[in-house]
Amino acid sequence: MKHYAGIDLSMETSHVCVVDAEGRKVAAQGVDSTPEAIAAMLERHGPLERVVIETGLAR
């Protein structure tokens, strides 16, 4: 089954959501904003078709 991920990237905690091809949520979780923590969350869901990242300049 195809999975897609979205990451809302922030300075300390990022939010990751994984959905299937029909748009149903497979997983959603807040993780530390380190490459290792984000990669560990994504790797649990196998190969992903696409990953999108949202970031902003919120203060």
CHARMM-style PDB file with segment names, atoms N, HN, CA, C and O in Angstrom:
ATOM      1  N   MET     1       0.840  -1.175   0.000  1.00  0.00      PROA
ATOM      2  CA  MET     1       0.000   0.000   0.000  1.00  0.00      PROA
ATOM      3  C   MET     1       0.889   1.244   0.000  1.00  0.00      PROA
ATOM      4  O   MET     1       1.909   1.284   0.688  1.00  0.00      PROA
ATOM      5  N   LYS     2       0.505   2.238  -0.759  1.00  0.00      PROA
ATOM      6  HN  LYS     2      -0.324   2.205  -1.318  1.00  0.00      PROA
ATOM      7  CA  LYS     2       1.271   3.476  -0.840  1.00  0.00      PROA
ATOM      8  C   LYS     2       0.975   4.370   0.358  1.00  0.00      PROA
ATOM      9  O   LYS     2      -0.171   4.522   0.780  1.00  0.00      PROA
ATOM     10  N   HSD     3       2.047   4.957   0.892  1.00  0.00      PROA
ATOM     11  HN  HSD     3       2.978   4.833   0.549  1.00  0.00      PROA
ATOM     12  CA  HSD     3       1.918   5.898   1.997  1.00  0.00      PROA
ATOM     13  C   HSD     3       2.603   7.210   1.641  1.00  0.00      PROA
ATOM     14  O   HSD     3       3.575   7.245   0.886  1.00  0.00      PROA
ATOM     15  N   TYR     4       2.066   8.284   2.206  1.00  0.00      PROA
ATOM     16  HN  TYR     4       1.277   8.255   2.819  1.00  0.00      PROA
ATOM     17  CA  TYR     4       2.574   9.635   1.992  1.00  0.00      PROA
ATOM     18  C   TYR     4       2.729  10.288   3.357  1.00  0.00      PROA
ATOM     19  O   TYR     4       1.980   9.970   4.281  1.00  0.00      PROA
ATOM     20  N   ALA     5       3.694  11.199   3.499  1.00  0.00      PROA
ATOM     21  HN  ALA     5       4.302  11.457   2.749  1.00  0.00      PROA
ATOM     22  CA  ALA     5       3.920  11.836   4.794  1.00  0.00      PROA
ATOM     23  C   ALA     5       3.981  13.343   4.647  1.00  0.00      PROA
ATOM     24  O   ALA     5       4.444  13.874   3.638  1.00  0.00      PROA
ATOM     25  N   GLY     6       3.502  14.016   5.677  1.00  0.00      PROA
ATOM     26  HN  GLY     6       3.126  13.585   6.497  1.00  0.00      PROA
ATOM     27  CA  GLY     6       3.618  15.464   5.785  1.00  0.00      PROA
ATOM     28  C   GLY     6       4.301  15.784   7.098  1.00  0.00      PROA
ATOM     29  O   GLY     6       4.007  15.173   8.126  1.00  0.00      PROA
ATOM     30  N   ILE     7       5.210  16.738   7.065  1.00  0.00      PROA
ATOM     31  HN  ILE     7       5.449  17.234   6.230  1.00  0.00      PROA
ATOM     32  CA  ILE     7       5.943  17.143   8.263  1.00  0.00      PROA
ATOM     33  C   ILE     7       5.742  18.636   8.466  1.00  0.00      PROA
ATOM     34  O   ILE     7       6.029  19.433   7.573  1.00  0.00      PROA
ATOM     35  N   ASP     8       5.247  19.017   9.645  1.00  0.00      PROA
ATOM     36  HN  ASP     8       5.014  18.370  10.370  1.00  0.00      PROA
ATOM     37  CA  ASP     8       5.168  20.423  10.042  1.00  0.00      PROA
ATOM     38  C   ASP     8       6.408  20.667  10.888  1.00  0.00      PROA
ATOM     39  O   ASP     8       6.433  20.344  12.076  1.00  0.00      PROA
ATOM     40  N   LEU     9       7.427  21.232  10.278  1.00  0.00      PROA
ATOM     41  HN  LEU     9       7.407  21.494   9.313  1.00  0.00      PROA
ATOM     42  CA  LEU     9       8.748  21.359  10.885  1.00  0.00      PROA
ATOM     43  C   LEU     9       8.835  22.620  11.737  1.00  0.00      PROA
ATOM     44  O   LEU     9       8.550  23.721  11.266  1.00  0.00      PROA
ATOM     45  N   SER    10       9.231  22.447  12.995  1.00  0.00      PROA
ATOM     46  HN  SER    10       9.463  21.553  13.377  1.00  0.00      PROA
ATOM     47  CA  SER    10       9.408  23.558  13.930  1.00  0.00      PROA
ATOM     48  C   SER    10      10.769  23.435  14.600  1.00  0.00      PROA
ATOM     49  O   SER    10      11.485  22.455  14.394  1.00  0.00      PROA
ATOM     50  N   MET    11      11.114  24.423  15.392  1.00  0.00      PROA
ATOM     51  HN  MET    11      10.532  25.218  15.559  1.00  0.00      PROA
ATOM     52  CA  MET    11      12.437  24.456  16.013  1.00  0.00      PROA
ATOM     53  C   MET    11      12.667  23.303  16.998  1.00  0.00      PROA
ATOM     54  O   MET    11      13.723  22.672  16.971  1.00  0.00      PROA
ATOM     55  N   GLU    12      11.687  23.026  17.864  1.00  0.00      PROA
ATOM     56  HN  GLU    12      10.829  23.539  17.886  1.00  0.00      PROA
ATOM     57  CA  GLU    12      11.889  22.020  18.912  1.00  0.00      PROA
ATOM     58  C   GLU    12      11.112  20.733  18.668  1.00  0.00      PROA
ATOM     59  O   GLU    12      11.664  19.638  18.773  1.00  0.00      PROA
ATOM     60  N   THR    13       9.825  20.870  18.340  1.00  0.00      PROA
ATOM     61  HN  THR    13       9.377  21.760  18.255  1.00  0.00      PROA
ATOM     62  CA  THR    13       8.968  19.704  18.115  1.00  0.00      PROA
ATOM     63  C   THR    13       8.317  19.819  16.750  1.00  0.00      PROA
ATOM     64  O   THR    13       7.749  20.859  16.415  1.00  0.00      PROA
ATOM     65  N   SER    14       8.395  18.774  15.973  1.00  0.00      PROA
ATOM     66  HN  SER    14       8.856  17.929  16.245  1.00  0.00      PROA
ATOM     67  CA  SER    14       7.749  18.732  14.663  1.00  0.00      PROA
ATOM     68  C   SER    14       6.601  17.734  14.714  1.00  0.00      PROA
ATOM     69  O   SER    14       6.591  16.822  15.540  1.00  0.00      PROA
ATOM     70  N   HSD    15       5.636  17.919  13.820  1.00  0.00      PROA
ATOM     71  HN  HSD    15       5.644  18.660  13.149  1.00  0.00      PROA
ATOM     72  CA  HSD    15       4.496  17.012  13.766  1.00  0.00      PROA
ATOM     73  C   HSD    15       4.523  16.289  12.430  1.00  0.00      PROA
ATOM     74  O   HSD    15       4.654  16.902  11.371  1.00  0.00      PROA
ATOM     75  N   VAL    16       4.395  14.972  12.507  1.00  0.00      PROA
ATOM     76  HN  VAL    16       4.289  14.474  13.367  1.00  0.00      PROA
ATOM     77  CA  VAL    16       4.472  14.120  11.322  1.00  0.00      PROA
ATOM     78  C   VAL    16       3.141  13.389  11.170  1.00  0.00      PROA
ATOM     79  O   VAL    16       2.610  12.837  12.134  1.00  0.00      PROA
ATOM     80  N   CYS    17       2.612  13.393   9.958  1.00  0.00      PROA
ATOM     81  HN  CYS    17       3.043  13.842   9.175  1.00  0.00      PROA
ATOM     82  CA  CYS    17       1.383  12.660   9.660  1.00  0.00      PROA
ATOM     83  C   CYS    17       1.634  11.785   8.441  1.00  0.00      PROA
ATOM     84  O   CYS    17       2.197  12.237   7.444  1.00  0.00      PROA
ATOM     85  N   VAL    18       1.211  10.528   8.529  1.00  0.00      PROA
ATOM     86  HN  VAL    18       0.754  10.161   9.339  1.00  0.00      PROA
ATOM     87  CA  VAL    18       1.329   9.585   7.416  1.00  0.00      PROA
ATOM     88  C   VAL    18      -0.086   9.183   7.012  1.00  0.00      PROA
ATOM     89  O   VAL    18      -0.903   8.822   7.859  1.00  0.00      PROA
ATOM     90  N   VAL    19      -0.370   9.249   5.709  1.00  0.00      PROA
ATOM     91  HN  VAL    19       0.294   9.543   5.020  1.00  0.00      PROA
ATOM     92  CA  VAL    19      -1.683   8.857   5.194  1.00  0.00      PROA
ATOM     93  C   VAL    19      -1.507   7.809   4.102  1.00  0.00      PROA
ATOM     94  O   VAL    19      -0.434   7.672   3.515  1.00  0.00      PROA
ATOM     95  N   ASP    20      -2.593   7.067   3.841  1.00  0.00      PROA
ATOM     96  HN  ASP    20      -3.466   7.179   4.318  1.00  0.00      PROA
ATOM     97  CA  ASP    20      -2.550   6.089   2.756  1.00  0.00      PROA
ATOM     98  C   ASP    20      -3.036   6.739   1.460  1.00  0.00      PROA
ATOM     99  O   ASP    20      -3.334   7.934   1.440  1.00  0.00      PROA
ATOM    100  N   ALA    21      -3.116   5.972   0.399  1.00  0.00      PROA
ATOM    101  HN  ALA    21      -2.874   5.002   0.416  1.00  0.00      PROA
ATOM    102  CA  ALA    21      -3.475   6.502  -0.918  1.00  0.00      PROA
ATOM    103  C   ALA    21      -4.890   7.076  -0.963  1.00  0.00      PROA
ATOM    104  O   ALA    21      -5.199   7.892  -1.831  1.00  0.00      PROA
ATOM    105  N   GLU    22      -5.751   6.656  -0.035  1.00  0.00      PROA
ATOM    106  HN  GLU    22      -5.501   5.992   0.670  1.00  0.00      PROA
ATOM    107  CA  GLU    22      -7.115   7.174   0.026  1.00  0.00      PROA
ATOM    108  C   GLU    22      -7.222   8.385   0.948  1.00  0.00      PROA
ATOM    109  O   GLU    22      -8.308   8.938   1.120  1.00  0.00      PROA
ATOM    110  N   GLY    23      -6.102   8.800   1.540  1.00  0.00      PROA
ATOM    111  HN  GLY    23      -5.220   8.350   1.399  1.00  0.00      PROA
ATOM    112  CA  GLY    23      -6.098   9.955   2.433  1.00  0.00      PROA
ATOM    113  C   GLY    23      -6.441   9.629   3.876  1.00  0.00      PROA
ATOM    114  O   GLY    23      -6.611  10.538   4.689  1.00  0.00      PROA
ATOM    115  N   ARG    24      -6.546   8.354   4.207  1.00  0.00      PROA
ATOM    116  HN  ARG    24      -6.407   7.615   3.546  1.00  0.00      PROA
ATOM    117  CA  ARG    24      -6.840   7.959   5.592  1.00  0.00      PROA
ATOM    118  C   ARG    24      -5.575   8.049   6.430  1.00  0.00      PROA
ATOM    119  O   ARG    24      -4.505   7.604   6.015  1.00  0.00      PROA
ATOM    120  N   LYS    25      -5.712   8.630   7.613  1.00  0.00      PROA
ATOM    121  HN  LYS    25      -6.581   8.992   7.950  1.00  0.00      PROA
ATOM    122  CA  LYS    25      -4.569   8.786   8.507  1.00  0.00      PROA
ATOM    123  C   LYS    25      -4.098   7.433   9.005  1.00  0.00      PROA
ATOM    124  O   LYS    25      -4.877   6.658   9.560  1.00  0.00      PROA
ATOM    125  N   VAL    26      -2.822   7.153   8.805  1.00  0.00      PROA
ATOM    126  HN  VAL    26      -2.189   7.782   8.355  1.00  0.00      PROA
ATOM    127  CA  VAL    26      -2.189   5.925   9.267  1.00  0.00      PROA
ATOM    128  C   VAL    26      -1.504   6.177  10.607  1.00  0.00      PROA
ATOM    129  O   VAL    26      -1.526   5.324  11.495  1.00  0.00      PROA
ATOM    130  N   ALA    27      -0.897   7.353  10.745  1.00  0.00      PROA
ATOM    131  HN  ALA    27      -0.878   8.046  10.024  1.00  0.00      PROA
ATOM    132  CA  ALA    27      -0.203   7.712  11.981  1.00  0.00      PROA
ATOM    133  C   ALA    27      -0.043   9.222  12.040  1.00  0.00      PROA
ATOM    134  O   ALA    27       0.052   9.893  11.013  1.00  0.00      PROA
ATOM    135  N   ALA    28      -0.014   9.743  13.253  1.00  0.00      PROA
ATOM    136  HN  ALA    28      -0.092   9.198  14.088  1.00  0.00      PROA
ATOM    137  CA  ALA    28       0.272  11.160  13.479  1.00  0.00      PROA
ATOM    138  C   ALA    28       0.949  11.264  14.835  1.00  0.00      PROA
ATOM    139  O   ALA    28       0.495  10.678  15.818  1.00  0.00      PROA
ATOM    140  N   GLN    29       2.028  12.010  14.875  1.00  0.00      PROA
ATOM    141  HN  GLN    29       2.396  12.486  14.077  1.00  0.00      PROA
ATOM    142  CA  GLN    29       2.806  12.053  16.112  1.00  0.00      PROA
ATOM    143  C   GLN    29       3.681  13.298  16.132  1.00  0.00      PROA
ATOM    144  O   GLN    29       4.184  13.735  15.098  1.00  0.00      PROA
ATOM    145  N   GLY    30       3.855  13.864  17.325  1.00  0.00      PROA
ATOM    146  HN  GLY    30       3.446  13.509  18.166  1.00  0.00      PROA
ATOM    147  CA  GLY    30       4.843  14.908  17.535  1.00  0.00      PROA
ATOM    148  C   GLY    30       6.176  14.254  17.861  1.00  0.00      PROA
ATOM    149  O   GLY    30       6.233  13.303  18.641  1.00  0.00      PROA
ATOM    150  N   VAL    31       7.247  14.763  17.265  1.00  0.00      PROA
ATOM    151  HN  VAL    31       7.201  15.535  16.631  1.00  0.00      PROA
ATOM    152  CA  VAL    31       8.585  14.205  17.491  1.00  0.00      PROA
ATOM    153  C   VAL    31       9.577  15.343  17.679  1.00  0.00      PROA
ATOM    154  O   VAL    31       9.323  16.473  17.262  1.00  0.00      PROA
ATOM    155  N   ASP    32      10.704  15.042  18.306  1.00  0.00      PROA
ATOM    156  HN  ASP    32      10.911  14.124  18.644  1.00  0.00      PROA
ATOM    157  CA  ASP    32      11.781  16.023  18.389  1.00  0.00      PROA
ATOM    158  C   ASP    32      12.189  16.423  16.974  1.00  0.00      PROA
ATOM    159  O   ASP    32      12.141  15.609  16.052  1.00  0.00      PROA
ATOM    160  N   SER    33      12.584  17.667  16.814  1.00  0.00      PROA
ATOM    161  HN  SER    33      12.623  18.328  17.563  1.00  0.00      PROA
ATOM    162  CA  SER    33      12.967  18.169  15.486  1.00  0.00      PROA
ATOM    163  C   SER    33      14.416  17.862  15.147  1.00  0.00      PROA
ATOM    164  O   SER    33      15.175  18.745  14.748  1.00  0.00      PROA
ATOM    165  N   THR    34      14.786  16.606  15.310  1.00  0.00      PROA
ATOM    166  HN  THR    34      14.169  15.889  15.634  1.00  0.00      PROA
ATOM    167  CA  THR    34      16.125  16.171  14.914  1.00  0.00      PROA
ATOM    168  C   THR    34      15.972  15.251  13.713  1.00  0.00      PROA
ATOM    169  O   THR    34      14.951  14.577  13.579  1.00  0.00      PROA
ATOM    170  N   PRO    35      16.962  15.212  12.846  1.00  0.00      PROA
ATOM    171  CA  PRO    35      16.869  14.295  11.705  1.00  0.00      PROA
ATOM    172  C   PRO    35      16.639  12.849  12.140  1.00  0.00      PROA
ATOM    173  O   PRO    35      15.894  12.113  11.493  1.00  0.00      PROA
ATOM    174  N   GLU    36      17.277  12.448  13.231  1.00  0.00      PROA
ATOM    175  HN  GLU    36      17.882  13.045  13.757  1.00  0.00      PROA
ATOM    176  CA  GLU    36      17.156  11.063  13.702  1.00  0.00      PROA
ATOM    177  C   GLU    36      15.732  10.743  14.152  1.00  0.00      PROA
ATOM    178  O   GLU    36      15.207   9.679  13.825  1.00  0.00      PROA
ATOM    179  N   ALA    37      15.104  11.649  14.899  1.00  0.00      PROA
ATOM    180  HN  ALA    37      15.530  12.514  15.166  1.00  0.00      PROA
ATOM    181  CA  ALA    37      13.750  11.402  15.405  1.00  0.00      PROA
ATOM    182  C   ALA    37      12.729  11.387  14.269  1.00  0.00      PROA
ATOM    183  O   ALA    37      11.832  10.544  14.244  1.00  0.00      PROA
ATOM    184  N   ILE    38      12.869  12.315  13.341  1.00  0.00      PROA
ATOM    185  HN  ILE    38      13.597  12.999  13.362  1.00  0.00      PROA
ATOM    186  CA  ILE    38      11.941  12.364  12.210  1.00  0.00      PROA
ATOM    187  C   ILE    38      12.116  11.123  11.337  1.00  0.00      PROA
ATOM    188  O   ILE    38      11.128  10.513  10.929  1.00  0.00      PROA
ATOM    189  N   ALA    39      13.347  10.748  11.051  1.00  0.00      PROA
ATOM    190  HN  ALA    39      14.150  11.243  11.383  1.00  0.00      PROA
ATOM    191  CA  ALA    39      13.608   9.556  10.233  1.00  0.00      PROA
ATOM    192  C   ALA    39      13.067   8.300  10.906  1.00  0.00      PROA
ATOM    193  O   ALA    39      12.491   7.443  10.235  1.00  0.00      PROA
ATOM    194  N   ALA    40      13.242   8.177  12.217  1.00  0.00      PROA
ATOM    195  HN  ALA    40      13.710   8.873  12.761  1.00  0.00      PROA
ATOM    196  CA  ALA    40      12.753   6.992  12.933  1.00  0.00      PROA
ATOM    197  C   ALA    40      11.240   6.870  12.810  1.00  0.00      PROA
ATOM    198  O   ALA    40      10.723   5.770  12.618  1.00  0.00      PROA
ATOM    199  N   MET    41      10.526   7.984  12.917  1.00  0.00      PROA
ATOM    200  HN  MET    41      10.946   8.878  13.072  1.00  0.00      PROA
ATOM    201  CA  MET    41       9.069   7.962  12.789  1.00  0.00      PROA
ATOM    202  C   MET    41       8.671   7.544  11.370  1.00  0.00      PROA
ATOM    203  O   MET    41       7.778   6.715  11.197  1.00  0.00      PROA
ATOM    204  N   LEU    42       9.322   8.106  10.365  1.00  0.00      PROA
ATOM    205  HN  LEU    42      10.048   8.780  10.505  1.00  0.00      PROA
ATOM    206  CA  LEU    42       8.970   7.796   8.978  1.00  0.00      PROA
ATOM    207  C   LEU    42       9.327   6.364   8.597  1.00  0.00      PROA
ATOM    208  O   LEU    42       8.581   5.721   7.859  1.00  0.00      PROA
ATOM    209  N   GLU    43      10.444   5.859   9.083  1.00  0.00      PROA
ATOM    210  HN  GLU    43      11.050   6.382   9.683  1.00  0.00      PROA
ATOM    211  CA  GLU    43      10.902   4.510   8.730  1.00  0.00      PROA
ATOM    212  C   GLU    43       9.957   3.417   9.214  1.00  0.00      PROA
ATOM    213  O   GLU    43       9.948   2.321   8.653  1.00  0.00      PROA
ATOM    214  N   ARG    44       9.167   3.692  10.237  1.00  0.00      PROA
ATOM    215  HN  ARG    44       9.174   4.583  10.692  1.00  0.00      PROA
ATOM    216  CA  ARG    44       8.210   2.700  10.748  1.00  0.00      PROA
ATOM    217  C   ARG    44       7.115   2.384   9.735  1.00  0.00      PROA
ATOM    218  O   ARG    44       6.405   1.389   9.877  1.00  0.00      PROA
ATOM    219  N   HSD    45       6.975   3.226   8.717  1.00  0.00      PROA
ATOM    220  HN  HSD    45       7.552   4.035   8.602  1.00  0.00      PROA
ATOM    221  CA  HSD    45       5.874   3.070   7.764  1.00  0.00      PROA
ATOM    222  C   HSD    45       6.348   2.646   6.385  1.00  0.00      PROA
ATOM    223  O   HSD    45       5.633   2.805   5.396  1.00  0.00      PROA
ATOM    224  N   GLY    46       7.559   2.105   6.323  1.00  0.00      PROA
ATOM    225  HN  GLY    46       8.140   1.975   7.127  1.00  0.00      PROA
ATOM    226  CA  GLY    46       8.074   1.568   5.066  1.00  0.00      PROA
ATOM    227  C   GLY    46       8.383   2.652   4.053  1.00  0.00      PROA
ATOM    228  O   GLY    46       8.395   3.838   4.383  1.00  0.00      PROA
ATOM    229  N   PRO    47       8.630   2.246   2.829  1.00  0.00      PROA
ATOM    230  CA  PRO    47       8.929   3.228   1.787  1.00  0.00      PROA
ATOM    231  C   PRO    47       7.737   4.167   1.586  1.00  0.00      PROA
ATOM    232  O   PRO    47       6.588   3.727   1.548  1.00  0.00      PROA
ATOM    233  N   LEU    48       8.021   5.443   1.458  1.00  0.00      PROA
ATOM    234  HN  LEU    48       8.955   5.800   1.488  1.00  0.00      PROA
ATOM    235  CA  LEU    48       6.980   6.449   1.254  1.00  0.00      PROA
ATOM    236  C   LEU    48       7.014   6.927  -0.196  1.00  0.00      PROA
ATOM    237  O   LEU    48       8.082   7.072  -0.790  1.00  0.00      PROA
ATOM    238  N   GLU    49       5.839   7.166  -0.750  1.00  0.00      PROA
ATOM    239  HN  GLU    49       4.971   7.048  -0.268  1.00  0.00      PROA
ATOM    240  CA  GLU    49       5.747   7.670  -2.122  1.00  0.00      PROA
ATOM    241  C   GLU    49       6.234   9.111  -2.207  1.00  0.00      PROA
ATOM    242  O   GLU    49       6.916   9.489  -3.160  1.00  0.00      PROA
ATOM    243  N   ARG    50       5.877   9.915  -1.203  1.00  0.00      PROA
ATOM    244  HN  ARG    50       5.323   9.609  -0.429  1.00  0.00      PROA
ATOM    245  CA  ARG    50       6.227  11.330  -1.225  1.00  0.00      PROA
ATOM    246  C   ARG    50       6.199  11.867   0.199  1.00  0.00      PROA
ATOM    247  O   ARG    50       5.401  11.430   1.029  1.00  0.00      PROA
ATOM    248  N   VAL    51       7.082  12.820   0.467  1.00  0.00      PROA
ATOM    249  HN  VAL    51       7.731  13.175  -0.207  1.00  0.00      PROA
ATOM    250  CA  VAL    51       7.124  13.505   1.758  1.00  0.00      PROA
ATOM    251  C   VAL    51       7.095  14.997   1.475  1.00  0.00      PROA
ATOM    252  O   VAL    51       7.868  15.495   0.656  1.00  0.00      PROA
ATOM    253  N   VAL    52       6.199  15.713   2.156  1.00  0.00      PROA
ATOM    254  HN  VAL    52       5.571  15.308   2.821  1.00  0.00      PROA
ATOM    255  CA  VAL    52       6.148  17.166   2.028  1.00  0.00      PROA
ATOM    256  C   VAL    52       6.486  17.782   3.378  1.00  0.00      PROA
ATOM    257  O   VAL    52       6.178  17.216   4.426  1.00  0.00      PROA
ATOM    258  N   ILE    53       7.119  18.939   3.339  1.00  0.00      PROA
ATOM    259  HN  ILE    53       7.369  19.399   2.487  1.00  0.00      PROA
ATOM    260  CA  ILE    53       7.540  19.624   4.561  1.00  0.00      PROA
ATOM    261  C   ILE    53       6.977  21.030   4.550  1.00  0.00      PROA
ATOM    262  O   ILE    53       7.101  21.756   3.564  1.00  0.00      PROA
ATOM    263  N   GLU    54       6.350  21.410   5.670  1.00  0.00      PROA
ATOM    264  HN  GLU    54       6.249  20.820   6.471  1.00  0.00      PROA
ATOM    265  CA  GLU    54       5.863  22.768   5.842  1.00  0.00      PROA
ATOM    266  C   GLU    54       6.685  23.413   6.940  1.00  0.00      PROA
ATOM    267  O   GLU    54       6.893  22.824   8.000  1.00  0.00      PROA
ATOM    268  N   THR    55       7.144  24.607   6.687  1.00  0.00      PROA
ATOM    269  HN  THR    55       6.976  25.086   5.825  1.00  0.00      PROA
ATOM    270  CA  THR    55       7.878  25.351   7.695  1.00  0.00      PROA
ATOM    271  C   THR    55       7.510  26.815   7.560  1.00  0.00      PROA
ATOM    272  O   THR    55       7.090  27.265   6.494  1.00  0.00      PROA
ATOM    273  N   GLY    56       7.667  27.545   8.630  1.00  0.00      PROA
ATOM    274  HN  GLY    56       8.007  27.179   9.496  1.00  0.00      PROA
ATOM    275  CA  GLY    56       7.325  28.963   8.604  1.00  0.00      PROA
ATOM    276  C   GLY    56       8.273  29.754   9.475  1.00  0.00      PROA
ATOM    277  O   GLY    56       9.257  29.231   9.998  1.00  0.00      PROA
ATOM    278  N   LEU    57       7.960  31.006   9.616  1.00  0.00      PROA
ATOM    279  HN  LEU    57       7.161  31.431   9.191  1.00  0.00      PROA
ATOM    280  CA  LEU    57       8.804  31.904  10.401  1.00  0.00      PROA
ATOM    281  C   LEU    57       8.082  32.397  11.644  1.00  0.00      PROA
ATOM    282  O   LEU    57       8.276  33.542  12.051  1.00  0.00      PROA
ATOM    283  N   ALA    58       7.252  31.556  12.259  1.00  0.00      PROA
ATOM    284  HN  ALA    58       7.095  30.625  11.928  1.00  0.00      PROA
ATOM    285  CA  ALA    58       6.509  31.949  13.458  1.00  0.00      PROA
ATOM    286  C   ALA    58       7.462  32.344  14.566  1.00  0.00      PROA
ATOM    287  O   ALA    58       8.511  31.727  14.751  1.00  0.00      PROA
ATOM    288  N   ARG    59       7.093  33.360  15.287  1.00  0.00      PROA
ATOM    289  HN  ARG    59       6.241  33.861  15.137  1.00  0.00      PROA
ATOM    290  CA  ARG    59       7.922  33.835  16.405  1.00  0.00      PROA
ATOM    291  C   ARG    59       7.130  33.842  17.673  1.00  0.00      PROA
ATOM    292  OT1 ARG    59       7.653  34.210  18.725  1.00  0.00      PROA
TER     293      ARG     59
END
